[in-house]
Amino acid sequence: MNPQTTADGSARKTRPPKPDWIRVRAPGGGAHAETASIMRARGLHTVCEEAGCPNIGECWAKRHATFMIMGDTCTRACAFCNVRTGTPRPLDVDEPRKVAEAVRELGLEHVVITSVDRDDLADGGANHFASVIKAVRAAAPQATVEVLTPDFMRKDDALPAVIAAAPDVFNHNLETVPRLYLSIRPGARYFHSLRLLQRAKELSGDVFTKSGIMVGLGETREEVMQVMDDLRSAGVDFLTIGQYLQPTPRHAPVERFVTPAEFQALGSIARAKGFLLVAASPLTRSSYHAGEDFQRLKAARASRS
């Protein structure tokens, strides 16, 4: 970021202007409104809205939405995330049924389920994840299920409960490089998250594992390369890399906007390192084009077997 001089002579940083390649069309249209209506009718939350995803217009126009379970209030305060922080309400025991009904009404063939962090719960919400997966399976047996979970830190029995429910994809995002964890993801631990991904693969060799990072937070190219190597050592199949966008002035600033050419280069390097699938672009997000990517994952695994 470029320093500027303020009226009192001190230096301050200014946010870099948003480049043309990061701009998206505003959400709207009939299918978008219908998707919103289905969610509202059941009191469900989506990470698309709560986290201010730039792709919401495109995804909701296709009736694709990422369910955010266990409420809209997170027990952590990560510097990159726009989800509210505070004391969550008790779990809605009827939420699995509501999600399953919405999946059936939307006609989803691939379902992505994520959540807020629930450090207040003894199992971090793992059994609630399992209940939602089971309800979706019962209501839409043709659908594949992808989960994007918290790290379940200091909850050793949590991950087995989620894996026992047999999701098709287990995703947990590292988010950034280890050097930036204290400022960007202070409630988490880098090597704990790596171990979570590794254990998911150990518990179920059939599950695809997936993780993602943001760039533009001040990380170096060498640090990104190390994260790739760490993820491959943990057996992760699918890597997503996207541009960090500052949700509000209260959040961590964007240090720079990574060019599309740089994303293309990062994607090429990650594929050379052995990931089954890589999605790397300014607007890449964990659940962006998740259904199409799942089909590519299956094809990639089949081609290597």
LINZIGI-V633795 format. One line per field, one symbol per residue. ss: DSSP state (H for helix, E for strand, L for the rest). A space follows every 10 residues. Layout:
# LINZIGI-V633795
ss->???
This chain:
# LINZIGI-V633795
ss->LEEEELLLLL EEEELLLLLH HHLLLLLLLH HHHHHHHHHH HHLLEEHHHH LLLLLHHHHH HLLLLEEEEL LLEELLLLLL LLLEELLLLL LLLLHHHHHH HHHHHHLLLE EEEEELLLLL LLLLLHHHHH HHHHHHHHHL LLLEEEEELL LLLLLLLHHH HHHHLLLLEE ELLLELLHHH HHHHLLLLLH HHHHHHHHHH HHHLLLLEEE EEEEELLLLL HHHHHHHHHH HHHLLLLEEE EEELLLLLLL LLLLLLLLLH HHHHHHHHHH HHLLLLEEEE LLLLLLLLLH HHHHHHHHHH HHHHL
